Amino acid sequence: MTVQDAAADPLAEWDFELPPERIARHPLARRDSSRLLVVGDTRFDGHVHDLPALLRPGDLLVVNDVRVRRARIAARRESGGAVEVLVLRADAAEAEVLLRPARKLRAGETLLAGPGRIDVVERLDEGRARVRFRPSLAVIEDAVGSVPLPPYLDRAEELADRERYQTVYARESALAAAAAPTAGLHLTPELLADLEARGVERVAVTLEVGLGTFRPLTQQMLARGRLHPERYHVPERTWAAVERAGEEQRRVVAVGTTSVRVLESACGHGSGETDIFLQPGWQPRRVGALLSNFHLPRSSLLMLVAAFAGRERVLAAYAHAVRQGYRFFSYGDACFFPAPAPPPAGSARPG
């Protein structure tokens, strides 16, 4: 790629060829039967149920325990036009949503949604809006909400998705997600018990997965160097375990890019918000290994993984996965990066 090409399209270097048949449209029958590409000094093919052999006694496994809400709501305008409402974040009184189509909707308009109503309070940018639900979001979600499957699956929700598009350790909390932390979808209670029996400690953070995770990148976002903000929570027990692991030089293994973003954003336990955009040049402060799904080309998640493990190494691994028939994206296979790539000679750790 020439300098002119890079200037015209700075995301071109984050593209890769993916035949449509490599996209996993449904989950496998068993979560941990997904394939696992291990990408360290050497590369080898395994399965997620091999993970106990790859982790070490004393490793600290950090998962994102956010629960995915039935965030996609089928609504309609009073004039009859269909509107999809995707709930990004919700508080007691109001919610931030993504509207499709959004162009003609105005503040003050009311949408009909099953037994309830959605009042558009304020229009925001990029198709977003601030809304109120009547009688409540819970009532409307229960009636006409569906699992927010990614568009590339190109299918409607099926009953199995309500369980499989959720990690086995997801819990109810003040934060709920509009997309799954997909690396965690591979883990089973039996696999987690096996890891614990081998001396691997597990703790959780919570990141409200939303636009900062799944919004397609733009040149403006690249120039700004920040993503859409997402809320997170770090329990006191989790932070104590992370600090203890650092003091004892034990490895912190992040399950998924969402866990990485929390660990690299937080400065202590408690709640916060992150718009961190981890790109090449980032040196991990806390994360020593990463379990991740295969991510979309030209995405911030692919850039995060490449920043952790090295761009050339990651793109070569993805090319290998395509050749070997791995399944890609949310319901697809996984990869494990045992340690970050060493920084280039003479580089300094960003402050």
C-alpha positions in Angstrom: 0.0 0.0 0.0 1.4 3.4 -1.0 1.6 6.5 1.2 -1.1 8.1 -1.0 -3.4 5.0 -0.5 -2.9 5.2 3.3 -3.7 8.9 3.3 -6.9 8.4 1.3 -8.1 5.4 3.4 -6.3 5.0 6.7 -8.4 1.9 7.5 -7.2 0.0 4.4 -4.4 -1.6 6.3 -7.0 -3.1 8.7 -8.8 -4.9 5.9 -8.7 -8.6 5.2 -10.4 -11.0 2.8 -13.2 -13.1 4.4 -15.4 -15.3 2.3 -19.1 -15.0 3.5 -19.3 -18.7 4.3 -16.7 -18.1 7.1 -19.2 -16.0 9.1 -20.7 -18.2 11.9 -24.5 -17.6 11.6 -25.4 -19.9 14.5 -23.5 -21.1 17.6 -22.2 -24.6 17.9 -24.0 -27.2 20.0 -21.5 -26.9 22.8 -19.8 -23.6 23.7 -16.3 -24.9 24.4 -16.2 -27.0 21.2 -15.3 -23.9 19.2 -11.8 -24.0 17.7 -9.0 -22.0 19.4 -6.1 -20.6 17.4 -3.1 -20.1 19.8 -0.8 -17.3 18.6 2.4 -17.1 20.5 6.0 -17.5 19.4 4.6 -20.4 17.3 1.0 -20.9 16.1 -1.1 -24.0 16.6 -4.7 -25.1 16.3 -6.7 -26.4 19.2 -10.1 -26.0 20.8 -11.5 -23.8 23.6 -11.7 -26.8 25.9 -7.9 -26.9 25.7 -7.7 -23.7 27.6 -6.9 -25.2 31.0 -3.6 -26.6 29.5 -2.8 -23.1 28.3 -3.3 -21.2 31.5 -1.0 -21.5 34.5 -1.7 -21.9 38.3 -1.8 -18.4 39.7 -3.2 -16.8 36.5 -6.0 -14.2 37.1 -8.8 -14.6 34.6 -10.9 -11.4 34.2 -14.3 -11.7 32.5 -17.0 -9.2 31.6 -20.1 -10.3 33.4 -22.5 -7.8 31.7 -26.0 -9.1 30.8 -27.2 -8.5 27.3 -30.7 -7.0 27.4 -33.4 -7.6 24.8 -32.3 -4.3 23.4 -33.8 -4.4 19.9 -37.3 -3.1 20.1 -39.8 -3.1 17.2 -41.8 0.1 17.2 -43.8 2.2 14.8 -44.7 5.8 14.3 -48.3 6.9 14.8 -48.3 7.4 11.0 -47.6 3.7 10.6 -43.9 3.6 9.6 -41.7 0.9 11.3 -38.8 2.1 13.5 -36.2 -0.1 15.2 -35.1 1.2 18.6 -31.8 -0.2 19.9 -31.3 0.6 23.6 -27.7 1.6 24.2 -27.9 2.6 27.9 -30.7 3.1 30.3 -31.3 4.8 33.6 -34.3 4.9 35.8 -36.1 7.7 33.9 -34.5 7.9 30.4 -32.5 5.9 27.9 -30.1 6.6 25.1 -31.1 4.7 22.0 -30.2 4.3 18.3 -33.1 4.8 15.9 -33.4 3.3 12.4 -34.5 5.0 10.3 -33.9 8.3 12.2 -33.9 11.0 9.6 -37.6 12.1 9.9 -38.1 11.5 13.6 -38.5 14.6 15.8 -38.2 15.4 19.4 -41.7 15.3 20.9 -42.8 12.4 18.7 -44.2 9.3 20.4 -43.6 5.8 19.0 -45.9 2.8 19.6 -44.2 -0.3 20.9 -46.4 -3.3 21.9 -48.3 -2.3 25.0 -46.2 0.8 25.6 -45.1 4.1 24.2 -41.6 5.6 23.6 -41.4 9.4 23.8 -38.6 11.0 21.9 -37.2 13.6 24.3 -34.2 14.8 22.3 -32.5 14.0 19.0 -28.7 13.4 19.3 -26.1 12.9 16.6 -25.5 9.8 14.5 -29.0 8.5 14.7 -29.1 8.5 18.5 -31.9 10.0 20.7 -32.8 10.4 24.3 -36.2 8.7 25.1 -38.6 7.8 27.8 -40.6 4.6 28.0 -44.2 4.2 29.2 -45.0 2.3 31.4 -41.4 1.1 31.6 -38.5 -0.2 29.5 -38.9 -3.7 31.2 -42.5 -4.0 30.1 -41.8 -3.0 26.5 -38.6 -5.2 26.2 -40.6 -8.2 27.5 -43.3 -7.6 25.0 -41.5 -6.6 21.8 -37.8 -6.7 22.6 -35.5 -9.1 20.9 -31.9 -10.3 21.2 -29.6 -7.6 19.5 -27.9 -10.0 17.1 -25.3 -8.3 14.9 -26.5 -7.3 11.4 -24.0 -9.6 9.7 -25.8 -12.7 10.9 -28.5 -11.6 8.5 -31.3 -13.5 10.4 -34.0 -13.0 12.9 -33.7 -13.9 16.6 -34.3 -17.6 17.3 -35.3 -18.9 20.7 -31.9 -20.4 21.3 -30.3 -17.0 21.0 -31.8 -15.9 24.3 -29.5 -18.3 26.1 -26.5 -18.6 23.7 -26.0 -14.8 23.1 -25.3 -14.6 26.8 -22.3 -15.7 28.9 -23.0 -18.3 31.5 -21.8 -15.9 34.2 -23.8 -12.9 33.1 -25.6 -11.2 36.0 -28.3 -8.6 36.5 -26.9 -5.2 37.5 -27.4 -1.5 36.9 -25.5 -1.9 33.6 -26.8 -3.9 30.6 -25.4 -4.4 27.1 -26.6 -3.9 23.6 -24.2 -6.6 22.4 -22.5 -9.6 23.9 -18.9 -9.8 25.2 -18.4 -12.5 22.7 -15.1 -14.1 23.8 -16.9 -15.2 27.0 -19.6 -17.0 25.0 -17.2 -20.0 24.7 -16.8 -20.6 28.5 -18.9 -23.3 30.2 -19.4 -23.9 33.9 -17.4 -27.1 33.6 -14.5 -25.4 31.9 -14.5 -22.6 34.5 -14.6 -25.3 37.3 -11.6 -27.0 35.7 -9.7 -23.8 35.5 -10.4 -23.1 39.2 -9.3 -26.6 40.1 -6.0 -25.9 38.4 -5.4 -22.8 40.4 -6.7 -20.1 38.0 -8.5 -17.3 39.9 -11.5 -15.7 38.3 -12.9 -12.2 38.9 -15.3 -10.0 36.9 -15.6 -6.5 35.6 -18.8 -5.1 34.0 -18.7 -3.0 30.7 -22.0 -1.9 29.2 -21.2 -2.9 25.6 -22.5 -0.4 23.2 -21.4 2.0 20.4 -17.8 2.2 21.7 -17.5 -1.5 20.9 -19.5 -2.1 17.8 -19.9 1.2 16.0 -18.0 1.1 12.6 -14.9 3.2 12.6 -14.7 6.5 10.7 -11.8 8.7 9.8 -13.1 11.3 12.4 -12.9 8.7 15.1 -9.4 7.8 14.0 -8.4 11.4 14.1 -10.0 12.0 17.5 -8.4 8.8 19.0 -11.4 8.2 21.2 -14.5 5.9 20.9 -18.1 6.4 22.0 -18.1 6.3 25.8 -19.3 3.2 27.6 -20.0 2.8 31.3 -18.1 0.2 33.5 -17.9 -1.0 37.1 -14.9 -2.7 38.8 -15.8 -4.4 42.1 -13.5 -3.9 45.0 -12.6 -7.6 45.1 -11.6 -7.5 41.4 -9.4 -4.5 41.8 -7.7 -6.0 44.8 -7.0 -9.2 42.9 -5.6 -7.3 39.9 -3.3 -5.3 42.2 -2.2 -8.4 44.0 -1.5 -10.2 40.7 0.7 -7.2 39.6 2.6 -7.2 42.9 3.2 -11.0 42.7 4.0 -10.8 38.9 1.2 -13.2 38.1 -0.4 -13.1 34.7 -3.7 -11.3 34.1 -5.7 -13.0 31.3 -8.4 -10.9 29.8 -11.4 -12.6 28.3 -12.3 -10.4 25.4 -11.6 -6.8 24.3 -14.2 -5.4 26.6 -12.4 -6.7 29.7 -9.2 -5.2 28.3 -10.7 -1.8 27.9 -11.9 -1.8 31.5 -8.6 -3.0 32.9 -6.6 -0.4 30.9 -9.0 2.4 31.8 -9.7 2.0 35.5 -7.6 3.5 38.2 -9.3 1.8 41.1 -12.5 0.0 42.0 -15.9 1.6 41.5 -17.8 2.9 38.5 -16.7 5.0 35.6 -16.9 5.6 31.8 -14.3 4.8 29.1 -13.8 6.0 25.6 -10.4 4.6 25.3 -9.2 3.6 21.8 -6.4 1.1 22.0 -4.2 1.2 18.9 -0.7 0.2 17.9 1.7 2.1 20.2 -0.2 1.1 23.3 1.7 -0.9 25.9 -0.5 -2.9 28.3 -0.3 -1.9 31.9 -2.2 -4.8 33.3 -3.1 -7.4 30.7 -0.7 -10.2 30.1 -2.7 -12.5 27.9 -5.9 -12.3 25.8 -8.7 -14.6 24.8 -10.6 -13.1 21.9 -13.0 -13.9 19.1 -12.1 -13.1 15.5 -13.2 -9.5 14.8 -14.5 -7.6 11.8 -12.1 -6.0 9.4 -11.5 -2.2 9.8 -12.8 -2.3 13.4 -11.5 -0.9 16.6 -11.5 -4.4 18.1 -9.2 -5.7 15.5 -6.9 -2.8 16.1 -6.9 -3.5 19.8 -5.9 -7.1 19.3 -3.2 -6.1 16.9 -2.0 -3.5 19.3 -1.7 -6.2 22.0 -0.1 -8.9 19.8 1.4 -7.2 16.8 -0.3 -6.2 13.6 1.6 -8.6 11.3 1.2 -11.5 13.7 -2.5 -10.9 14.0 -3.2 -10.5 10.3 -1.1 -13.6 9.5 -3.2 -15.5 12.1 -6.4 -14.3 10.6 -5.2 -15.4 7.1 -4.4 -18.8 8.6 -7.8 -19.0 10.2 -9.5 -18.2 6.9 -7.5 -20.9 5.1 -8.2 -23.5 7.8 -11.9 -22.9 7.8 -12.3 -21.2 11.2 -15.7 -19.6 11.9 -15.6 -15.8 12.4 -17.3 -13.1 14.5 -19.8 -13.3 17.4 -20.8 -17.0 17.2 -17.4 -18.0 15.7 -14.2 -19.5 17.0 -11.6 -17.9 19.2 -7.9 -17.1 19.4 -5.5 -16.9 22.4 -2.5 -14.6 22.6 -0.3 -15.7 25.5 1.7 -12.5 25.8 1.9 -9.1 24.0 4.3 -8.6 21.2 7.6 -6.9 22.4 7.7 -3.1 21.6 9.8 -2.0 18.6 13.4 -1.2 19.5 13.7 2.3 20.8 10.0 2.8 21.5 8.8 4.3 24.7 5.8 3.3 26.7 3.0 5.9 26.2 2.4 7.9 29.4 
